[in-house]
Amino acid sequence: MVVLITGASHTGKTALAQKLLEKYKYPYLSLDHLKMGLIRSQQTSLTPVSNEKELTNYLWPIVREIIKTAIENEQNLIVEGCYIPFDWAKDFDETVLRNIRYYCLVMSEKYIMRYFDDIKQYANVMENRLEDESFTIETALQDNARTLKLCQSYHVNCICIDDEYKIDIEL
């Protein structure tokens, strides 16, 4: 089985992937690590602060084929990051789709307004962010509202973080 975890910035995608790794012993692929490996090895002219759409267009074809390979080999894998397009399912046939679980994390406006300082404080719990000054309460509200709207328009599985940060996924 392949588990895809995506969502708005700072929603805990990496933390959830780590939690699932510990619970199920499934390895995970961080799309931020893949991005930085490709950038640092000069395999792309993109940068860490390139447009998210450009990064998604570059990374997704690689990730898509990694997912297919894992499923062909009956291997479990968690893929986490914001570079998974909302129309991801169109790239797989039904036999592959049966082996994929997709979760998009979104924080509600109420949650962001109430816990923004905590969200910001925990931003580096799983990995060090190179740049985090651009993450403000305004950008958090905009990013999460946009992500929720896209989840709804593409009819994908959305986990809304509203009252407390507690996500428990059973695979």
PEZI-V242014 format. One record per helix or strand of 2 or more residues. SS is the DSSP state (h for helix, s for strand). FROM is the first residue (numbers start at 1). LEN is the number of residues. Records with the same first field share a line. If there is no record, write none. Layout:
SS=FROM-LEN + FROM-LEN
//
This chain:
s=2-6 + 28-3 + 77-4 + 100-8 + 158-4
h=13-12 + 31-10 + 52-21 + 88-4 + 94-4 + 109-16 + 137-18
//
